[in-house]
Amino acid sequence: MRRALWLLALLPSLLAMASPPWERGVLVEVGAYPLVKLGIERSDGEVLAIRAAEPGKGLDRAAVKTLRRQLGQRVRYRAAAYASSPVYGREVILSQAESDR
């Protein structure tokens, strides 16, 4: 019984450890006209283009479009996956993103 209570008490912290950590960056534009796309410049200088996720698996096209309004601002985000593109280089698929104040 005590073991079950311990596990129940530890469940929130275990779930928090299972999710990817928050990363920080600045929203920038990636690419050249007419292929401009929203991206994130990380603190180490790497620029990642943001790829819209499939519905229900992260930030979809509509969410990325609303995120564009915050261009130039600092954000914190959780990456669901990474991909590579011949046009944009390394891309990130976001599971969450919010402004970092």
Backbone as a printed PyTorch tensor [residue, N CA C, xyz], in Angstrom:
tensor([[[  0.8240,  -1.1930,   0.0000],
         [  0.0000,   0.0000,   0.0000],
         [  0.8680,   1.2560,   0.0000]],

        [[  1.9090,   1.2500,   0.8360],
         [  2.7880,   2.4240,   0.9010],
         [  3.5150,   2.6370,  -0.4230]],

        [[  3.9020,   1.5520,  -1.0470],
         [  4.5960,   1.6580,  -2.3260],
         [  3.6880,   2.2960,  -3.3690]],

        [[  2.4310,   1.9300,  -3.3700],
         [  1.4820,   2.5150,  -4.3180],
         [  1.3010,   4.0090,  -4.0640]],

        [[  1.2670,   4.4110,  -2.8070],
         [  1.1540,   5.8330,  -2.4840],
         [  2.4000,   6.6010,  -2.9200]],

        [[  3.5730,   5.9830,  -2.7400],
         [  4.8060,   6.6200,  -3.1860],
         [  4.7820,   6.8400,  -4.6910]],

        [[  4.3980,   5.8050,  -5.4150],
         [  4.3500,   5.9190,  -6.8780],
         [  3.3370,   6.9650,  -7.3220]],

        [[  2.2280,   7.0250,  -6.6370],
         [  1.2150,   8.0260,  -6.9650],
         [  1.7320,   9.4350,  -6.6900]],

        [[  2.4890,   9.5950,  -5.6160],
         [  3.0540,  10.9050,  -5.2850],
         [  4.1390,  11.3190,  -6.2820]],

        [[  4.8690,  10.3560,  -6.8180],
         [  5.9420,  10.6580,  -7.7650],
         [  5.4720,  10.7830,  -9.2100]],

        [[  4.2600,  10.4280,  -9.4920],
         [  3.7640,  10.4150, -10.8630],
         [  3.9050,  11.7600, -11.5860]],

        [[  3.5320,  12.8970, -10.9990],
         [  3.6880,  14.1690, -11.7290],
         [  5.1350,  14.4780, -12.1050]],

        [[  6.0730,  14.2100, -11.2080],
         [  7.4720,  14.4850, -11.5350],
         [  7.9960,  13.5190, -12.5910]],

        [[  7.5300,  12.2800, -12.5690],
         [  7.9410,  11.3260, -13.5930],
         [  7.3960,  11.7180, -14.9610]],

        [[  6.1720,  12.2030, -15.0050],
         [  5.6010,  12.6570, -16.2720],
         [  6.3200,  13.8970, -16.7930]],

        [[  6.7350,  14.7670, -15.9070],
         [  7.4690,  15.9690, -16.3240],
         [  8.8230,  15.5960, -16.9090]],

        [[  9.4460,  14.5730, -16.3730],
         [ 10.7360,  14.1370, -16.9040],
         [ 10.5820,  13.4850, -18.2690]],

        [[  9.4310,  12.9340, -18.5620],
         [  9.2190,  12.2610, -19.8330],
         [  9.0400,  13.2400, -20.9840]],

        [[  8.5730,  14.4490, -20.7220],
         [  8.3850,  15.4230, -21.7930],
         [  9.7220,  16.0820, -22.1210]],

        [[  9.9020,  16.5030, -23.3810],
         [ 11.1650,  17.1480, -23.7470],
         [ 11.3450,  18.4630, -23.0000]],

        [[ 12.5760,  18.8560, -22.7510],
         [ 12.8180,  20.0950, -22.0000],
         [ 12.4770,  21.3330, -22.8310]],

        [[ 12.2380,  22.4390, -22.1450],
         [ 11.9960,  23.7050, -22.8260],
         [ 13.3120,  24.2060, -23.4010]],

        [[ 13.2580,  24.7000, -24.6330],
         [ 14.4030,  25.3470, -25.2630],
         [ 14.0050,  26.7830, -25.5430]],

        [[ 14.9940,  27.6440, -25.7250],
         [ 14.7120,  29.0620, -25.9550],
         [ 15.3560,  29.5310, -27.2490]],

        [[ 14.7290,  30.5440, -27.8620],
         [ 15.2670,  31.1210, -29.0810],
         [ 14.4890,  32.3630, -29.4680]],

        [[ 14.8480,  32.9260, -30.6170],
         [ 14.1990,  34.1200, -31.1480],
         [ 13.5590,  33.7510, -32.4800]],

        [[ 12.3300,  34.2080, -32.6990],
         [ 11.6440,  33.9320, -33.9590],
         [ 12.2390,  34.7910, -35.0700]],

        [[ 12.6290,  34.1510, -36.1610],
         [ 13.2290,  34.8350, -37.3060],
         [ 12.6150,  34.2970, -38.5930]],

        [[ 12.9150,  34.9640, -39.7070],
         [ 12.5070,  34.4570, -41.0130],
         [ 13.6800,  33.7000, -41.6210]],

        [[ 13.3790,  32.5750, -42.2680],
         [ 14.3890,  31.7120, -42.8630],
         [ 14.1180,  31.6180, -44.3560]],

        [[ 15.1570,  31.6280, -45.1610],
         [ 15.0090,  31.4780, -46.6030],
         [ 14.9860,  32.8150, -47.3090]],

        [[ 14.8370,  32.7450, -48.6200],
         [ 14.7890,  33.9460, -49.4530],
         [ 13.4330,  34.0130, -50.1380]],

        [[ 13.0120,  35.2440, -50.4510],
         [ 11.7240,  35.4420, -51.1020],
         [ 11.6950,  34.6500, -52.3900]],

        [[ 10.7050,  33.9340, -52.7490],
         [  9.3710,  33.7550, -52.1820],
         [  9.2570,  32.5740, -51.2250]],

        [[ 10.3760,  31.9850, -50.8590],
         [ 10.3550,  30.7970, -49.9950],
         [ 10.6790,  31.1390, -48.5440]],

        [[ 10.1520,  32.2440, -48.0500],
         [ 10.4080,  32.6650, -46.6690],
         [  9.5310,  31.8460, -45.7260]],

        [[ 10.1430,  31.3910, -44.6490],
         [  9.4510,  30.5490, -43.6760],
         [  9.8330,  31.0230, -42.2770]],

        [[  8.9900,  30.7630, -41.3140],
         [  9.2680,  31.1230, -39.9250],
         [ 10.2950,  30.1540, -39.3470]],

        [[ 11.2140,  30.6760, -38.5540],
         [ 12.2360,  29.8440, -37.9490],
         [ 12.5800,  30.3220, -36.5540]],

        [[ 13.4590,  29.5800, -35.8980],
         [ 13.9210,  29.9090, -34.5510],
         [ 15.4430,  29.9520, -34.5720]],

        [[ 15.9960,  31.0540, -34.0720],
         [ 17.4440,  31.1430, -33.8940],
         [ 17.7450,  30.8180, -32.4410]],

        [[ 18.4560,  29.7260, -32.2370],
         [ 18.7810,  29.2950, -30.8830],
         [ 19.9320,  30.1100, -30.3220]],

        [[ 20.1680,  29.9860, -29.0350],
         [ 21.2240,  30.7640, -28.3780],
         [ 22.6170,  30.3810, -28.8740]],

        [[ 22.7850,  29.1630, -29.4080],
         [ 24.0870,  28.7550, -29.9380],
         [ 24.3050,  29.2270, -31.3750]],

        [[ 23.3260,  29.9720, -31.9390],
         [ 23.4580,  30.5290, -33.2800],
         [ 22.8270,  29.6950, -34.3770]],

        [[ 22.4240,  28.4730, -34.0830],
         [ 21.8040,  27.6220, -35.0970],
         [ 20.3960,  28.1270, -35.3980]],

        [[ 20.0480,  28.1430, -36.6830],
         [ 18.7160,  28.5740, -37.1040],
         [ 17.9590,  27.3520, -37.6090]],

        [[ 16.7780,  27.1310, -37.0490],
         [ 15.9280,  26.0000, -37.4220],
         [ 14.6470,  26.5330, -38.0460]],

        [[ 14.2910,  26.0380, -39.2080],
         [ 13.0060,  26.3910, -39.8030],
         [ 11.9150,  25.6180, -39.0750]],

        [[ 10.7470,  26.2250, -38.9370],
         [  9.6360,  25.5660, -38.2460],
         [  8.7570,  24.8740, -39.2730]],

        [[  8.5820,  23.5830, -39.1050],
         [  7.7010,  22.7990, -39.9740],
         [  6.4010,  22.5540, -39.2180]],

        [[  5.2840,  22.7730, -39.8810],
         [  3.9780,  22.5320, -39.2530],
         [  3.7950,  21.0340, -39.0090]],

        [[  3.2280,  20.7090, -37.8720],
         [  2.9790,  19.3110, -37.5140],
         [  1.6540,  18.8480, -38.1040]],

        [[  1.4930,  17.5520, -38.1400],
         [  0.2090,  16.9950, -38.5410],
         [ -0.8090,  17.3340, -37.4560]],

        [[ -2.0790,  17.4610, -37.8070],
         [ -3.0980,  17.8140, -36.8050],
         [ -3.0740,  16.8540, -35.6100]],

        [[ -3.0650,  17.4410, -34.4200],
         [ -3.0760,  16.6540, -33.1920],
         [ -1.7070,  16.2060, -32.7090]],

        [[ -0.6340,  16.5340, -33.4510],
         [  0.7020,  16.0780, -33.0630],
         [  1.6460,  17.2260, -32.7390]],

        [[  1.1000,  18.4180, -32.5590],
         [  1.9280,  19.5790, -32.2540],
         [  1.3260,  20.8220, -32.8670]],

        [[  2.1690,  21.8190, -33.1330],
         [  1.6910,  23.0740, -33.7220],
         [  1.3980,  22.8690, -35.2080]],

        [[  0.1300,  22.9970, -35.5740],
         [ -0.2580,  22.8400, -36.9730],
         [ -0.0700,  24.1610, -37.7210]],

        [[ -0.4850,  24.2050, -38.9870],
         [ -0.2940,  25.4010, -39.8240],
         [ -0.9160,  26.6500, -39.2100]],

        [[ -2.1110,  26.5230, -38.6670],
         [ -2.7960,  27.6810, -38.0780],
         [ -2.0250,  28.2110, -36.8680]],

        [[ -1.5170,  27.3230, -36.0420],
         [ -0.7620,  27.7470, -34.8590],
         [  0.5640,  28.3990, -35.2510]],

        [[  1.2190,  27.8730, -36.2830],
         [  2.4660,  28.4750, -36.7610],
         [  2.1830,  29.8500, -37.3550]],

        [[  1.0550,  29.9810, -38.0250],
         [  0.6840,  31.2750, -38.6130],
         [  0.4570,  32.3220, -37.5200]],

        [[ -0.1850,  31.9500, -36.4240],
         [ -0.3830,  32.9020, -35.3230],
         [  0.9350,  33.2000, -34.6070]],

        [[  1.8420,  32.2440, -34.6030],
         [  3.1530,  32.4490, -33.9920],
         [  3.9710,  33.4750, -34.7820]],

        [[  3.6960,  33.5950, -36.0750],
         [  4.4170,  34.5420, -36.9350],
         [  4.2450,  35.9820, -36.4550]],

        [[  3.1420,  36.2770, -35.7910],
         [  2.9050,  37.6330, -35.2760],
         [  3.9460,  38.0410, -34.2440]],

        [[  4.6330,  37.0830, -33.6620],
         [  5.6290,  37.3630, -32.6260],
         [  7.0450,  37.4000, -33.1990]],

        [[  7.1840,  37.6200, -34.4960],
         [  8.4800,  37.6490, -35.1640],
         [  9.4280,  38.6200, -34.4590]],

        [[ 10.6410,  38.1790, -34.1730],
         [ 11.6270,  39.0090, -33.4920],
         [ 11.6000,  38.8890, -31.9780]],

        [[ 10.6150,  38.2130, -31.4350],
         [ 10.5060,  38.0710, -29.9790],
         [ 11.1130,  36.7520, -29.5130]],

        [[ 11.4920,  36.7300, -28.2440],
         [ 12.0240,  35.5060, -27.6480],
         [ 10.8670,  34.5550, -27.3400]],

        [[ 11.0770,  33.2810, -27.6130],
         [ 10.0780,  32.2550, -27.3240],
         [ 10.7630,  31.0900, -26.6220]],

        [[  9.9520,  30.3230, -25.9300],
         [ 10.4270,  29.0410, -25.4260],
         [  9.5510,  27.9850, -26.0600]],

        [[ 10.1470,  26.8440, -26.3580],
         [  9.4380,  25.8320, -27.1360],
         [  9.9080,  24.4410, -26.7440]],

        [[  9.0730,  23.4860, -27.0850],
         [  9.4170,  22.0710, -26.9360],
         [  9.3850,  21.4530, -28.3230]],

        [[ 10.4460,  20.8010, -28.6790],
         [ 10.5470,  20.1790, -29.9950],
         [  9.9770,  18.7650, -29.9380]],

        [[  9.0560,  18.4690, -30.8480],
         [  8.5070,  17.1160, -30.9370],
         [  9.4230,  16.2370, -31.7800]],

        [[  9.9870,  16.8180, -32.8470],
         [ 10.8650,  16.0630, -33.7450],
         [ 11.6860,  17.0380, -34.5780]],

        [[ 12.7150,  16.5090, -35.2000],
         [ 13.5460,  17.2920, -36.1080],
         [ 13.5170,  16.6200, -37.4740]],

        [[ 13.6790,  17.4210, -38.5240],
         [ 13.7030,  16.9050, -39.8900],
         [ 14.7040,  17.7320, -40.6800]],

        [[ 15.0480,  17.2610, -41.8600],
         [ 15.9380,  18.0520, -42.7100],
         [ 15.2530,  18.2970, -44.0430]],

        [[ 15.5390,  19.4560, -44.6040],
         [ 14.9320,  19.8710, -45.8630],
         [ 16.0440,  20.3420, -46.7900]],

        [[ 15.9640,  20.0100, -48.0840],
         [ 16.9960,  20.4910, -49.0040],
         [ 16.9640,  22.0080, -49.1840]],

        [[ 15.8270,  22.6250, -48.9420],
         [ 15.6910,  24.0730, -49.1240],
         [ 16.0400,  24.8350, -47.8520]],

        [[ 15.5160,  24.3950, -46.7000],
         [ 15.6560,  25.1460, -45.4540],
         [ 16.7100,  24.5920, -44.5060]],

        [[ 17.2660,  23.4550, -44.7880],
         [ 18.2310,  22.8480, -43.8660],
         [ 17.5110,  22.0990, -42.7580]],

        [[ 17.9600,  22.2860, -41.5380],
         [ 17.3640,  21.5720, -40.4050],
         [ 16.0510,  22.2300, -39.9980]],

        [[ 15.0210,  21.4210, -39.8350],
         [ 13.6980,  21.9090, -39.4420],
         [ 13.3020,  21.2850, -38.1130]],

        [[ 12.4460,  21.9980, -37.3940],
         [ 11.9460,  21.5180, -36.1140],
         [ 10.4230,  21.4670, -36.1770]],

        [[  9.8620,  20.4090, -35.6240],
         [  8.4100,  20.2930, -35.4750],
         [  8.1270,  20.5320, -33.9990]],

        [[  7.3470,  21.5670, -33.7080],
         [  7.1230,  21.9890, -32.3280],
         [  5.9080,  21.3040, -31.7210]],

        [[  6.0470,  20.8880, -30.4670],
         [  4.8890,  20.3700, -29.7460],
         [  4.2250,  21.4850, -28.9540]],

        [[  5.0260,  22.4620, -28.4770],
         [  4.5100,  23.6220, -27.7420],
         [  5.4170,  24.8130, -28.0080]],

        [[  4.8420,  26.0090, -27.9440],
         [  5.6280,  27.2440, -28.0410],
         [  4.8690,  28.3570, -27.3400]],

        [[  5.6060,  29.2250, -26.6710],
         [  4.9950,  30.3740, -25.9930],
         [  6.0370,  31.4730, -25.8800]],

        [[  5.5690,  32.7090, -25.7050],
         [  6.5120,  33.8240, -25.5970],
         [  7.2630,  33.7230, -24.2770]],

        [[  8.5160,  34.0970, -24.3210],
         [  9.3910,  34.0170, -23.1520],
         [  9.6580,  35.4280, -22.6700]],

        [[  9.0980,  35.7810, -21.5510],
         [  9.2510,  37.1530, -21.0500],
         [ 10.1500,  37.2020, -19.8760]]])
